[in-house]
């Protein structure tokens, strides 16, 4: 019998989002994790700390912290979180120049050593960084996925559950569009135990939740003052990685390169996708009302403007 090898996931960026994502992946036991950062000692220290937690948590995944891309060779999944995070008063878009350079360099280093990997991009501004990663890797579009919709939907679900006084487990919600101020939460496609959200909560409460979801990232930046959210982003990133590693084919919103879908050409925008072992297995097109379509087109236009800055 041939030896079964554990899968390998590289997480680039050993900061708040990267290290927390590495923790989730390692603790799931689904894959060995290589944690990479440009700062010497940081990934090694966090990697060792995570490995020392393993006996208590009870998993055997190996965790390696490194500054050397050779250690990432033959990864199944590469998660990109390296870059600078927002400070109060900054929008995600303000990060574009610095983070484009970082994403370009880390993706080209990692992609050439793992030519069959699936890239999961987390660095902001998310949709624009997916374009950078697609180009720098030369990978097919199915293997370059942007994690944003799962996070925005998680925030939406949390607020709905809070307002309705029900378990988060029974709340489904969809947020489409770019991962920015123009994102499009879709109450009509959100439900509580299968009951459409608009039948459960009055319109003014739904509107307030939609607004809080859109500003969800900024709300946390405002509270933290020195950085941006990471627990929910890491959990949402793990959801995508797990669906790839286990070929679960979860239907979750992710940023995907649209080539005609939703009337958009050549742009990464958040849409419902089926995520499996091959990456984006399918983009699901749903019918939008005139109002939703307008909001989606506006969001796509905002992404386009940013991409043109690159
Ligand atoms: N190569 C590798 N790592 C790098 C590089 C590089 N060229 N440049 C920066 N980094 C590392 C930093 O050293 C730092 O450890 O990326 C890490 C970023 O971590 P944090 O500053 O803690 O930021 P974090 O909160 O994790 O957010 C990272 O994810 O959600 C997005 O908007 C967020 O774009 C931001 C990214």
Boltz pocket constraint, residues with backbone or C-beta under 6 A from the ligand:
constraints:
  - pocket:
      binder: B
      contacts: [[A, 12], [A, 13], [A, 14], [A, 15], [A, 16], [A, 17], [A, 18], [A, 36], [A, 37], [A, 38], [A, 39], [A, 42], [A, 80], [A, 81], [A, 82], [A, 83], [A, 84], [A, 85], [A, 86], [A, 95], [A, 99], [A, 102], [A, 105], [A, 106], [A, 122], [A, 123], [A, 124], [A, 125], [A, 227], [A, 228], [A, 229], [A, 230], [A, 233]]
      max_distance: 6.0
